[in-house]
Amino acid sequence: MKDLLGRSFDFATPPSRVVSLVPSLTETLFDLGAGDVVVGITDFCIFPEGIERPRVGGTKNPRIDEIRALSPDLVYMNLEENIARHATAIEEFAPVFVTEPKTVDDVSTLITTLGAIHRRHDRARELTDALASERGTVAPFTFAVPIWKKPWMWCGGDTYVSNLVESIGGSNVLRDRERYPSLAIEEVLTLRPDIIFLPDEPYEFSTEDAAEIRGARVIGPFPGHLFTWHGTRTILGLRFLSERLGG
């Protein structure tokens, strides 16, 4: 089995002590029924609600010595959320499995992969079936999604957020831009998006921000994890879109 970086892993025996440095993967592991092997999580792991595991710092500043002390036999990291130098340090004592889904299809593959690693094949199939069932389409619309305000930054066409919304029938007015371009809101509005989505993370957009936007329908602010967390929360993100857009 290979991770995002193409490195091969032999999971002849499923891992028994896992540290997850990716909040969305922490939730997904529990949803798969593999939460019992999770021995360490980040400060930002808030799902499942009430989760109690040793916390080893943030996604950008994990405490390596505390991770080492947990004696993990596998550490999950994400190419975008985590930092390469931390992966290098952790690899001195534990294998690191790197992920970075960019599309809803990638999420389905990820859930299947995690199910195989942890011998939760049947549950993984249930979750991917649930994901597929939420992928209905609504009437075509154009959209934009900011992730920051000072300066304004937006989700380009190669991001997971963009693909999530496009998967139900949307068209990103910034789909030809890569990553997270910085554009004044007035410039984006000239592209005539039907909808501007305002998630509350990573920037905490407010109702005042929503009230200031003219020339497009504004949806939000709303829980940003519905757009930015990939894994089983993708199911909830698709459901949110369908419900808000009348699908």
C-alpha positions as CSV (number, residue, x, y, z in Angstrom):
1,M,0.0,0.0,0.0
2,K,1.3,3.5,-0.9
3,D,0.7,6.9,0.6
4,L,0.5,10.3,-1.2
5,L,4.2,10.4,-1.6
6,G,4.3,7.0,-3.3
7,R,6.0,5.3,-0.5
8,S,5.2,1.6,0.1
9,F,3.9,0.3,3.4
10,D,3.4,-3.3,4.4
11,F,0.5,-3.5,6.8
12,A,0.6,-7.3,7.2
13,T,-0.4,-6.5,10.8
14,P,-2.7,-3.6,11.4
15,P,-1.2,-0.8,13.4
16,S,-2.0,-0.9,17.1
17,R,-0.8,2.5,18.3
18,V,-1.6,5.4,16.0
19,V,-1.0,9.2,16.4
20,S,-3.2,11.4,14.1
21,L,-1.9,14.8,13.4
22,V,-4.9,15.5,11.0
23,P,-8.1,16.3,12.8
24,S,-10.3,15.1,9.9
25,L,-8.5,11.8,9.9
26,T,-8.9,11.4,13.6
27,E,-12.7,11.7,13.2
28,T,-12.6,9.3,10.2
29,L,-10.6,6.7,12.1
30,F,-13.3,6.7,14.9
31,D,-16.1,6.5,12.3
32,L,-14.4,3.5,10.9
33,G,-14.4,1.8,14.3
34,A,-10.6,2.1,14.6
35,G,-10.6,4.7,17.4
36,D,-9.3,2.2,19.9
37,V,-5.8,2.3,18.3
38,V,-5.6,6.1,18.4
39,V,-3.2,7.0,21.2
40,G,-2.4,10.6,20.4
41,I,-4.2,13.6,18.7
42,T,-3.8,17.3,18.0
43,D,-5.2,20.2,20.0
44,F,-7.6,20.7,17.1
45,C,-9.1,17.3,17.1
46,I,-12.7,18.0,18.2
47,F,-14.6,15.1,16.6
48,P,-16.0,12.8,17.7
49,E,-17.4,15.1,20.3
50,G,-16.0,14.4,23.8
51,I,-12.9,12.7,22.4
52,E,-10.3,12.1,25.1
53,R,-6.8,11.2,24.0
54,P,-3.4,12.6,24.8
55,R,-2.9,15.8,22.9
56,V,0.5,16.5,21.3
57,G,0.2,20.1,20.1
58,G,-1.2,21.7,17.0
59,T,-1.0,20.6,13.4
60,K,1.8,23.1,12.7
61,N,3.6,22.7,16.0
62,P,3.4,19.1,17.3
63,R,5.5,18.2,20.3
64,I,7.8,15.6,18.8
65,D,9.1,14.3,22.2
66,E,5.5,13.6,23.4
67,I,4.7,11.8,20.2
68,R,7.8,9.6,20.6
69,A,6.8,8.8,24.2
70,L,3.5,7.4,23.0
71,S,5.5,4.7,21.0
72,P,3.3,4.9,17.9
73,D,3.7,2.3,15.2
74,L,2.1,4.7,12.7
75,V,1.6,8.5,12.5
76,Y,-0.9,10.1,10.1
77,M,0.0,13.4,8.5
78,N,-1.3,15.6,5.7
79,L,0.9,17.3,3.1
80,E,-0.9,20.7,3.5
81,E,-1.8,20.8,7.1
82,N,1.5,19.5,8.6
83,I,5.1,20.5,8.1
84,A,7.7,18.4,6.3
85,R,10.4,18.9,9.0
86,H,8.1,17.4,11.6
87,A,7.5,14.4,9.4
88,T,11.3,14.0,9.1
89,A,11.8,14.1,12.8
90,I,9.0,11.6,13.5
91,E,10.3,9.2,10.9
92,E,13.3,8.7,13.1
93,F,11.1,6.5,15.4
94,A,7.8,5.8,13.6
95,P,6.5,5.4,10.0
96,V,4.6,8.4,8.7
97,F,1.7,7.9,6.3
98,V,1.0,11.1,4.3
99,T,-2.3,12.0,2.8
100,E,-3.8,15.0,0.9
101,P,-7.1,14.4,-0.8
102,K,-7.9,17.1,-3.4
103,T,-11.3,15.7,-4.6
104,V,-14.4,13.9,-3.3
105,D,-13.2,10.9,-5.2
106,D,-9.9,11.1,-3.4
107,V,-11.8,11.1,-0.1
108,S,-13.6,7.9,-1.1
109,T,-10.2,6.3,-1.9
110,L,-8.8,7.5,1.4
111,I,-11.6,6.0,3.4
112,T,-11.1,2.7,1.5
113,T,-7.4,2.8,2.2
114,L,-7.9,3.5,5.9
115,G,-10.4,0.7,6.0
116,A,-7.8,-1.7,4.5
117,I,-5.0,-0.5,6.9
118,H,-7.2,-1.1,10.0
119,R,-9.1,-4.1,8.7
120,R,-12.4,-2.2,8.7
121,H,-13.3,-3.1,5.1
122,D,-17.1,-3.5,5.6
123,R,-17.4,-0.2,7.6
124,A,-15.3,1.6,4.9
125,R,-17.7,0.3,2.3
126,E,-20.7,1.6,4.3
127,L,-19.1,5.0,4.5
128,T,-18.1,5.3,0.8
129,D,-21.6,4.2,-0.1
130,A,-23.0,7.0,2.2
131,L,-20.6,9.4,0.5
132,A,-21.8,8.4,-2.9
133,S,-25.4,8.8,-1.9
134,E,-24.9,12.4,-1.0
135,R,-23.4,13.3,-4.4
136,G,-26.7,14.5,-5.9
137,T,-26.6,17.6,-8.1
138,V,-28.5,20.9,-7.9
139,A,-29.3,23.5,-10.5
140,P,-26.0,24.9,-11.9
141,F,-24.5,27.9,-10.1
142,T,-21.3,29.9,-9.9
143,F,-19.5,30.5,-6.6
144,A,-16.5,31.7,-4.8
145,V,-15.1,30.7,-1.3
146,P,-12.8,33.0,0.6
147,I,-10.6,31.5,3.3
148,W,-9.0,34.8,4.6
149,K,-9.9,38.5,4.8
150,K,-6.7,40.5,5.5
151,P,-5.9,40.2,2.7
152,W,-8.8,38.5,0.9
153,M,-7.7,35.0,-0.2
154,W,-9.8,32.5,-2.1
155,C,-10.0,28.8,-2.9
156,G,-8.7,28.2,-6.4
157,G,-9.8,25.5,-8.7
158,D,-7.2,22.9,-7.6
159,T,-8.4,22.9,-4.0
160,Y,-10.5,20.3,-2.1
161,V,-13.0,23.0,-1.2
162,S,-13.6,23.9,-4.8
163,N,-14.0,20.3,-5.9
164,L,-16.5,19.7,-3.0
165,V,-18.8,22.4,-4.2
166,E,-18.3,21.6,-7.9
167,S,-19.2,18.0,-7.3
168,I,-22.8,19.0,-6.7
169,G,-23.1,21.3,-9.7
170,G,-21.2,24.5,-8.9
171,S,-18.7,26.3,-11.0
172,N,-15.9,28.1,-9.2
173,V,-15.4,31.6,-10.8
174,L,-11.7,31.2,-9.8
175,R,-11.4,27.6,-11.2
176,D,-8.5,28.7,-13.4
177,R,-6.5,30.0,-10.4
178,E,-4.2,27.7,-8.4
179,R,-4.1,27.3,-4.6
180,Y,-5.3,30.4,-2.7
181,P,-5.0,33.5,-4.8
182,S,-5.2,36.9,-3.1
183,L,-7.8,39.1,-4.8
184,A,-9.8,42.1,-3.5
185,I,-13.5,41.2,-3.0
186,E,-14.5,43.8,-5.6
187,E,-12.4,42.0,-8.2
188,V,-14.1,38.7,-7.4
189,L,-17.5,40.2,-7.6
190,T,-16.8,41.4,-11.1
191,L,-16.7,37.7,-12.1
192,R,-20.4,37.6,-11.0
193,P,-20.5,34.6,-8.7
194,D,-24.1,33.6,-7.8
195,I,-23.0,32.5,-4.3
196,I,-20.2,33.4,-2.0
197,F,-19.7,30.9,0.8
198,L,-18.4,32.1,4.1
199,P,-17.0,29.3,6.2
200,D,-15.8,30.2,9.8
201,E,-12.4,28.6,9.4
202,P,-9.5,29.1,8.8
203,Y,-10.7,32.8,9.0
204,E,-13.6,33.4,11.3
205,F,-16.0,35.2,9.0
206,S,-18.8,37.0,10.8
207,T,-22.4,38.1,10.1
208,E,-21.0,41.6,9.7
209,D,-18.7,40.3,6.9
210,A,-21.7,38.7,5.2
211,A,-23.7,41.9,5.5
212,E,-21.0,43.9,3.7
213,I,-21.0,41.7,0.6
214,R,-23.2,43.0,-2.2
215,G,-24.0,41.5,-5.6
216,A,-24.1,37.9,-4.7
217,R,-26.0,35.6,-2.4
218,V,-24.1,34.9,0.7
219,I,-24.3,31.6,2.6
220,G,-22.7,31.8,6.0
221,P,-21.0,32.1,8.2
222,F,-21.3,28.3,8.8
223,P,-19.0,25.7,10.4
224,G,-15.9,25.7,8.2
225,H,-15.2,22.0,8.9
226,L,-18.0,21.2,6.6
227,F,-15.9,22.5,3.7
228,T,-12.3,22.0,4.9
229,W,-12.3,18.7,6.6
230,H,-11.8,15.7,4.3
231,G,-12.9,12.3,5.3
232,T,-16.2,11.2,6.8
233,R,-17.0,14.9,7.4
234,T,-17.2,15.2,3.6
235,I,-20.5,13.3,3.8
236,L,-21.8,16.1,6.0
237,G,-20.4,18.8,3.8
238,L,-22.2,17.4,0.8
239,R,-25.4,17.1,2.8
240,F,-25.1,20.7,3.9
241,L,-24.7,21.9,0.4
242,S,-27.6,19.9,-0.9
243,E,-29.9,21.2,1.9
244,R,-28.8,24.8,1.5
245,L,-29.1,24.8,-2.2
246,G,-32.4,23.0,-2.4
247,G,-31.1,19.6,-3.8
